[in-house]
Amino acid sequence: MTTFSAVVTTGIYCRPGCGARPRAENCRTYELPAAAEADGFRACLRCRPYRVAAPVGADSPELVCRAWQMIIDGVLDEGTEAALAARVGVSARHLRRLFVKHVGASPDQLARSRRAHFARRLLDDTDLTILDVAFVSGFGSLRQFNRSMREVFRSSPSDLRRRRHRADRLVTDGGLALRLPVVPGYDWDAVRGLLAVRAVPGVEVVDGETYRRTVRVEGAPGVLEISPGGAGWLLLRAHLPYWEGLIHVVDQAGRLVGADADPSAGVRALAADPALGPLVLARPGLAVPGAWSPFDAGVQAILGRGGRSPESVREWLAAVVAGLGTPVPGLPGGLTHAFPNAGAVTADALAAIGLPDQDADLITALASSVAAGRPELRPGTSVAALADLPWAVPDLRHALAFRLGAREAFPSAEAPLRAALVALGLDRPDAHPGKGPWPALAAAHLMSHGNAHHH
């Protein structure tokens, strides 16, 4: 995990590897920039820690992780800590106490830091006006934006824009270009390989080193492109109809490619395994890719049930996309549709596509749960939580939870993973990786190994 160092004599905190060399006795360490900022430190102008991926630790309590995910999804953009606490079933005071203990900052401080850091990246990377930067970063007013930036960076937004280096501005052939921070050692080649295998026809495509997908923003279509960037970041190009909600679009893109997942603890835990160790050590930077949305994840998980081959799953996905997706004409590289909206899915529409009855029933139930905002269908949900959804039959829970980022998920019923287990002799009960540590990371490495071996 990334550790930030704060120097009490200067009031500045830095990312790892910064050239500053303070005395050890003058330093404090923090896992999150927001925690350093809550204690009064400001970001270093030289190493720019706002460009580093800093996820909440995997050892934080489940309630804290759930509340943090809601903050990322924007629950505090207009809401209050009290409303957030009510949604997770505790008092506001208790929630603040948990956050300060395990994260080092209150929910409001985390939300403010997150918005300010995203805005600072936009000031560096783009030519968006300061008013637009405030708007797309989730600030309610320009006054609130100016106040928060001064509190976090000790400078006004206009001063920060003037201070950016000539090389900071990203110049690309269209779209809005942004740096997407990733954890140290992140392996884009390995993640891209997994994304390619499960790409939804017409919606996603991997072309060389670049991943592209269609998205919808406020009902209108757009396109995201993710490609290699520099040390510690990927290049994200966003072609969107509106900039409203950009901070959430970028968060979704980061979850999709596992940008903020730190696999280092899992690598250490799996390295000693005789069968998995060599796979993990060959690709230590492989992160578990997530999903663009719970509905995307659920449809893929449902169509992958019963050991269907990847080719068969792609055929059914293509049929669902062509039948229910939103056409997006004029795009290159085989992108033709945006993925169907859960609200547009009905049993009759699925029947017209010709889906098997059980798949159609499950997708209809999934769409109803998504439309109802069921809390179990969220990034990072647990396998156990999905049991509260009546339609989430046992063999579906692991497949869906795996795509939503559950560390304990192991979708062993899916054909690619089962084939890898057989090939490595790990399909015996006494050797099954799903019962060991870090099951989801083990599953990702097995899938990656199977893909490489197949091709």
N, C-alpha and C positions, 0 to 999 in steps of 0.2 A: 504494500500500500504506500502511496505517496505521502511523505511527511514534510510539512512546511516548517521552516525554522524562523522564529521571531527573535529580534535582538532588542533587549530592554533598553539599551543605551541610545538607540537610534529611533525606536518606535516603528521599525520596518520589518515586514516578514517576507521571506523568499522561498522560491521553489528549490528542490534539490538540484545541485550542480551550479548554483549561482556563484559568481566569482568572488563575492564578498567573503571575507575570512574573519568573522568576529571571534572573540574569546568564548570558549565553551560555557564558562560560568555566566555569561551574559545572554545565553540563548534559552528559549522555550520552544517546545515542539507542539505542533497541532496537526491533526489529520485533515482538517478542512479549513480553507481560507476564512469561512464565516466565523469559525471559532477564534481565529487570530483577530479578526476585525471586531468581534464582540468584546475582546479584551483591549481594544484601543489601538491595535497595530494597523498600519497601512501597507498596501502592496508595493513591492520593490519596483522601481521604474526600469531597472536594468534587466531583470530576469522575467518580469511580467507574469506572475503566478496565475493570473486570470486565464492564461492559455493552457493550463494543465487540467486534465480530467481528474476530478476529485469526488468519487462516489462515496456515499455514506457506507461505513464499514459493514461487512457481511455479518459481523458478530453483534451488531446492534439488535435490540429486541424487535420482534416481529411488528409490534405496534408502532415503534418508531419508524421502521422501514415503510410500513403502510402509510403512515401520515406523511412521510417525506415524499413518497410517490404521489400523493394527492397534491402536495405543494408543487411538485414538478408539473402536474397536470393543470395547475393554475387556480387551486381552490382559494389561495390567499391573494390572488390578483385583485379581487374586490371583496372577498369575505374576511372574516376575523378568526383569530386563534380560538375563540370560544366556539365558533361554528365548526371549525376543524375538529376540535376536541369532542364535540357532540357526535360527529360522524364516526369517530373511532371508539366512542363509548366511554370516555373518561372526562374528568373535569379539566378546564383550561389550566388550572394551577398544576395539576398532576402531569399534564402533557408537557408543559414548560419545564417542569422539574426533570422529566425523563430526557427531554432533548438536551438540556444543559448538562446532565450527567453523562450521557452517552455520545453526544455530538459536540458539545462545547458551545452551543448557541441555541437561542430560542427559535421556534418555528418562524416568527416574523423576521428575525435576523437572518435566518437561512434564506428565506424568500427574497429579502432585500438584496442580500449578497449575490444571489443567483441572477436576479434581474440586472444588477449593476455590472456584474462580470460579463454577461451577455452583451449589454450595451457597449461596454469598453471594447469588446471584440469587433462589434459593428463599427465603432468609431475608427478602429485601426484598419479593418479589412475592406470597408466599403466607402462609397461616396454618398450614402444616404444622408439626408439633412438631419440636423440634430433633433428637430421636431419628429421626424419619422423614426429615428433611433429610439426616442423616448416612447413613442406609440407602440412600435413592434416589440419592445422589450417588456411590455406589460405594466408600465407606469401609468397611473391614472391621470397625471397632469404634468406639464412641463416644470412646474414649481416642485412637485414631489421628485421628479427626475433629477433636477439640479441639486436639491438637498441631499438625496441619496448618494449621488456621485461625489459630492464634496465630503460626505461622511466616510465613504469607502476609500476614495482615492486622493482626498485632500486637494482636489482641483475641480474646476468647472468642466462641463463637457466640451465647451469650445476650446479651453486650454489643452485638454487631452487630445482633441483632434489636431490642433496645431503642433503638438509634441510628437505625433507619430512619425516613424522613420519612413524614408522614401520607399523602402522595400516592403513596408507593411501592407500597403494597398495592393489588393489582389486584382490583377487585370486578366479577364477571361473573355472568351468569345461568346458573350451573351449570358443572361441570367445574373443573379446576385451570388457572388463567390464569398464563402466563409471558411475559416479554419474550423474543423471539427476535432476537438482534442480527444486523444486516445491515451490509454494507460501506457507506461513504459514497456517496450518490447512487443507491443501489439503487432500481430501477424496478419496484415491485410490479405496476402495471398491465400492463406489458409481459410480465413473467414469468407473471402470472395468465392472460394471453391464450394463451400457449403451453400452459400446463397444461390450459386448457379444451379446446383442440383435440384433445389426446391423452388426455383423461380416460377411464378405463376404466368402461364402463356398470355401474351397480350398486355400484361400489367408490369412485369419485371423482365429485365434482360441483362446479362453480363456480356460485355463486349470488350475483349482484351482485359485491361486492368480496371475498367470502369463498370460500375453497377448503375443501372438506371431503373426508375420506376415511376409510374403515374400516381398522382395523389389527388385528393379533392380538398379544397379550402373553401369553406362556406358554400359548398355545393358546386363550385366551379373547378375545372381540372387544371392540374399543373404537373410538372415533371421535376424530379430530383436526380442529380448525378453525383456519385461519390467515387473518387479516384485517389490514387496516392498523392500525398502532399509532401510534408517534410518530417523531420524528427519530432515525434510526439503529436502529429496531427494528420488528418485526412482532408482533402479538398472537397467541399460540398458546394455544388452549384444548384441554386434554386431558381426554377422558372415558374413563378406563381402568379395567379391573377390578382392577388392582394397581398400586402405585407402584413396585414392584421393577423395576429397569432403566430408570427414567424418563430418566436421563441419556443412555442410548443411543437411546431413542425420540426425544428432542429433537434429538439429533445427526442421526438419520435424517431428521427433518422439515426440518432446516436444509439437508441435502444435496439433498433433494427440490426445494426452492424456490431453490437456489443461493445461500443466505444468506451463506455464507462464501467465495464465489468473487469475487475482485477483478478485474473486467474492464478496469480503467483502462489497463494496459499494452497489452492487445489493442485497445482503442479507439484509442490513439495509433498503433499499428501499422497499423490498417485505415483510419484517417481520410483518408489521402492517396490511397486507391484511388478512381478516378473513379466507379465504379458503387457500390461498397460504402460509400464515405465518407459520402455523404448519409444512408444508412440508419443507419449507426452513430452519427453525430453527432446524429441525431434522437432516438435512444434510447440514450444513452451508459451508462445504468444497467441495461441489460438483461443479466442473468446467464443462463448456460446452466442450465436446470433439470436436476436429476438424476433418480434413480429411487428409489422406496421400498426396493426390494431387487433383487439381481441376477436373481432369478427373474421378478419383474414386468417388469424391463427386457428380459430375454431373450425372454419370450413376446411382448411387443409388437414387438420387433425381428423375430422370426421371422414373425409374422403380417403385418408390413409389407413383406416381401420381394416382389420381382417387380413393383413399381410398383402394388400394390393401392391403390385409392382409400381415403381416410380413412373413408368410409362403410362400405366392405367390411371394413376392419380392425375398426371398431367392432362390426359384426355378429358377426364371429368371436370377438372378445373377449367380447362379451355371452354367446355360446354357451358359451365356456370357463368363464366365471364362474358362469353358471347351472347348468352341469353338474357342476363340480368345486369351486366355491367353498363357503365356509361360510355358510349363511343367517344373517342378523342381522335379525330381525324388529323392527318398531316404530320404525324410524328415519325421519326426515323427508327430503324433498327427493330421493327416488329412490335413496337408499342402501339396498341390499338384502342384500349379501353382503360377506364378506371375501375377498380374492384367494386363489385356491387355494394350498395348501401344496405345495411341491415333492415332499414325501414321499408325497403322496396321488395323484400323477399316474402313470398307467400307460398303456401303449400301448392296452389294451382300453378304458379309460375315454375316451381321446381318440377312438378309433375309433367309440365309441357316439355321440359328439357329431357325427360326420360330417366332421371335419377332413380336408383332403387328406392323402394318405399321407406326402408329404415333410414337411409341417408337423408332422404327428403324430410322425414319427420324430425330427425336430429337437428338438421340445419334450420328448420322452421322454429324449433324450440330455442336454439342458440340465438337466432335473430330476435326473438321476443325478449330473451334475457338481456341482450345487448341494448335493445331499444328501451328496456326498463331501467337500465343503468345498474344492473346487479353488481354489488361490490366485489363478488368473487371473481368477476371477469376484469381483472386489472393486471398491469405488469407486475411481475414478482409474486403473483398469487401462489398459494401452496396447493399441493395435490389434495391434501385433506380438506381445504376450503372448498374445492370444486365438488366435493361430495354433497354439499348443500344444494346443488342444482340437480333436480330430479332426473333430468335428461342426460347428465354427465355419467354415463355408464363406466364401470371400472376401467376397461381397456382404453377409454378415451381420456381419462383424467391425466395420466402421465404424458400422453402425446400433446394435449393442450397446455398443461403446465410447463412442459419443456419449452414450447414456443413462447410462453409468457414470462420465461426467466426464472422458474423455480429451480433452486439448486439441487433439490432432492428428486427431481423428476428423471425418469429413465424410460423412454418410450420403446420398450423391448418388443412390442407387437408390430412395429413398423418394419417393413421388409428390408430396407437398407441396413438397419442396425442389427436385425436378426441374422442377416447374411454375414456381417462382420463378426458377430459372436461365433457363428459356426466355423468360419474360416480360421479363427484364432483358437478354437477349442475352448471358448469361454461360455458355451451354452449349457454347461453342467451346473447344477444347483450350488455345488461347493465353490465354484469359481465365478459366479455371476457378478459382474461389476455393479449391477443395480443395487446390490446389497452392501456395497463398500462405501468409502468416503467419496464425496463430490460426484454423485451419479450423473448429473447433467453434463459436467465437464468430461467425464469418462465417455459418455454417449457421443458427444461432439467429436472427440478424438477417434473413436471407433468409426463413426461415419466418415470422417475425413480420410482415415486410413483406407476404408473400403472404397471410397471414391477414387483415390489415387491408384489403388491396386486395380480397380476396374478399368481405368483409362490408361 
